């Protein structure tokens, strides 16, 4: 009697496996494939982020080297830095590293008294909607200061009113900038 029951159970199991076995095996393969694919993708993202971070830090080293460069070398090093930094920022335009690089380019432009370039770099940051809000706000404040330095206080006030999004973290900075602009009147 048990042999008969065992044979029946084996037959039922074979029948069930013929009916559902391929689907279950396929689901397991797809599940494992998705799991390993997701892990690979996340690893790839980390690797790419690390590459961008390393490129950014290498450019920062070049930027810092400008401060100690001999006058004869400074012009060539500045041109090399600006070219490399622009390419980096364009190639990584969706990264906050690009925004920070634009701010460095802005600073270098101010040092070189290239105020229009500085304002362009600031606009590249504050006009980018997916840039971090705080970085956009910093770009606005820096642009306002450049405009003030050029005695364009009306344009600075307009930029401040149109582009600055009030945030508690920036209350002190914004009050100082507004005072700076009102002192110029």
C-alpha positions as CSV (number, residue, x, y, z in Angstrom):
1,X,0.0,0.0,0.0
2,X,2.8,2.4,0.8
3,X,4.5,1.6,-2.5
4,X,1.4,2.5,-4.3
5,X,1.1,5.7,-2.4
6,X,4.7,6.5,-2.9
7,X,4.4,5.9,-6.7
8,X,1.3,8.1,-6.8
9,X,3.1,10.8,-5.0
10,X,6.1,10.6,-7.3
11,X,3.7,10.7,-10.3
12,X,1.9,13.8,-8.8
13,X,5.3,15.4,-8.2
14,X,6.5,14.8,-11.8
15,X,3.2,16.1,-13.1
16,X,3.4,19.2,-10.9
17,X,7.1,19.8,-12.0
18,X,6.2,19.4,-15.7
19,X,3.4,22.0,-15.2
20,X,5.2,24.5,-13.0
21,X,8.9,23.5,-12.9
22,X,10.0,25.6,-15.9
23,X,8.2,28.7,-14.6
24,X,9.8,28.4,-11.2
25,X,13.2,27.7,-12.6
26,X,12.8,30.7,-14.9
27,X,11.7,32.9,-12.0
28,X,14.7,31.9,-10.0
29,X,17.1,32.6,-12.9
30,X,15.4,36.0,-13.5
31,X,15.5,36.9,-9.8
32,X,19.2,36.0,-9.5
33,X,19.9,37.9,-12.7
34,X,18.1,41.0,-11.4
35,X,19.9,40.8,-8.1
36,X,23.3,40.4,-9.6
37,X,22.5,43.1,-12.2
38,X,21.5,45.5,-9.5
39,X,24.6,44.9,-7.5
40,X,26.8,45.4,-10.6
41,X,24.9,48.7,-11.4
42,X,25.4,50.0,-7.9
43,X,29.1,49.1,-8.0
44,X,29.4,50.8,-11.4
45,X,27.8,54.0,-10.0
46,X,30.2,54.0,-7.1
47,X,33.2,53.5,-9.4
48,X,32.1,56.3,-11.7
49,X,31.5,58.6,-8.8
50,X,35.0,57.8,-7.5
51,X,36.5,58.6,-10.9
52,X,34.7,62.0,-11.0
53,X,35.8,62.7,-7.4
54,X,39.4,61.9,-8.2
55,X,39.3,64.1,-11.3
56,X,37.8,66.9,-9.3
57,X,40.5,66.7,-6.6
58,X,43.3,66.6,-9.2
59,X,41.9,69.8,-10.7
60,X,41.7,71.3,-7.2
61,X,45.4,70.6,-6.8
62,X,46.0,72.3,-10.2
63,X,43.9,75.3,-8.9
64,X,45.9,75.5,-5.7
65,X,49.2,75.4,-7.7
66,X,48.1,78.6,-9.4
67,X,48.6,80.5,-6.0
68,X,52.2,79.5,-5.7
69,X,53.1,79.5,-9.4
70,X,55.9,81.8,-10.6
71,X,54.7,84.8,-12.6
72,X,56.2,83.4,-15.8
73,X,54.3,80.1,-15.4
74,X,51.1,81.6,-14.1
75,X,49.5,82.5,-17.4
76,X,50.0,79.0,-19.0
77,X,49.0,77.2,-15.8
78,X,45.8,79.4,-15.6
79,X,44.9,78.7,-19.2
80,X,45.5,74.9,-18.7
81,X,43.4,74.9,-15.5
82,X,40.5,76.9,-17.0
83,X,40.5,74.6,-20.1
84,X,40.6,71.4,-18.0
85,X,38.0,72.7,-15.5
86,X,35.5,73.8,-18.2
87,X,35.8,70.4,-19.8
88,X,35.4,68.6,-16.5
89,X,32.3,70.7,-15.6
90,X,30.7,70.1,-19.1
91,X,31.5,66.4,-19.0
92,X,30.0,66.0,-15.5
93,X,27.2,68.6,-15.8
94,X,24.7,66.7,-13.7
95,X,27.2,66.4,-10.8
96,X,27.6,68.7,-7.8
97,X,31.3,68.5,-8.6
98,X,30.6,70.4,-11.8
99,X,28.9,73.1,-9.7
100,X,31.8,73.4,-7.3
101,X,34.2,73.5,-10.3
102,X,32.2,76.4,-11.8
103,X,32.5,78.2,-8.5
104,X,36.3,77.7,-8.6
105,X,36.3,78.9,-12.2
106,X,34.3,81.9,-11.1
107,X,36.8,82.7,-8.3
108,X,39.7,82.4,-10.7
109,X,38.0,84.7,-13.2
110,X,37.5,87.3,-10.4
111,X,41.2,87.0,-9.6
112,X,42.0,87.6,-13.3
113,X,39.5,90.5,-13.3
114,X,37.4,88.7,-15.9
115,X,34.1,89.6,-14.4
116,X,31.8,88.6,-17.3
117,X,33.3,85.1,-17.3
118,X,32.8,85.0,-13.5
119,X,29.1,85.9,-13.9
120,X,28.7,83.3,-16.6
121,X,30.1,80.6,-14.4
122,X,27.8,81.7,-11.5
123,X,24.8,81.5,-13.9
124,X,25.9,78.0,-14.9
125,X,25.3,77.0,-11.3
126,X,22.3,79.1,-10.2
127,X,20.3,78.4,-13.4
128,X,20.7,74.6,-13.1
129,X,17.5,73.4,-11.5
130,X,18.9,70.1,-10.3
131,X,21.9,71.7,-8.6
132,X,21.8,71.6,-4.8
133,X,19.8,74.6,-3.5
134,X,22.6,75.7,-1.2
135,X,25.1,75.7,-4.0
136,X,22.7,77.7,-6.2
137,X,22.3,80.2,-3.3
138,X,26.1,80.5,-2.9
139,X,26.5,81.2,-6.7
140,X,23.8,83.9,-6.4
141,X,25.6,85.6,-3.5
142,X,29.0,85.4,-5.3
143,X,27.5,86.8,-8.5
144,X,25.8,89.7,-6.5
145,X,29.2,90.5,-5.0
146,X,30.9,90.5,-8.4
147,X,28.1,92.8,-9.8
148,X,28.6,95.1,-6.8
149,X,32.4,95.2,-7.4
150,X,31.6,96.4,-10.9
151,X,29.3,99.1,-9.5
152,X,26.2,97.4,-11.0
153,X,24.1,97.5,-7.8
154,X,20.8,97.7,-9.7
155,X,21.6,94.4,-11.5
156,X,22.8,92.9,-8.3
157,X,19.6,93.7,-6.5
158,X,17.5,92.4,-9.4
159,X,19.5,89.1,-9.4
160,X,19.2,88.8,-5.6
161,X,15.4,89.4,-5.8
162,X,14.8,87.1,-8.7
163,X,17.2,84.2,-8.0
164,X,17.6,84.1,-4.3
165,X,15.4,81.7,-2.5
166,X,15.2,82.7,1.2
167,X,16.6,80.0,3.4
168,X,17.2,80.2,7.1
169,X,20.8,79.0,6.6
170,X,21.5,82.1,4.5
171,X,19.7,84.7,6.5
172,X,22.9,86.2,7.8
173,X,24.7,86.2,4.5
174,X,21.7,87.7,2.6
175,X,21.4,90.5,5.2
176,X,25.1,91.3,4.8
177,X,24.8,91.4,1.0
178,X,21.7,93.5,1.1
179,X,23.5,95.9,3.5
180,X,26.5,96.0,1.1
181,X,24.2,96.9,-1.7
182,X,22.3,99.5,0.2
183,X,25.5,101.1,1.4
184,X,26.4,101.6,-2.3
185,X,23.2,103.8,-2.9
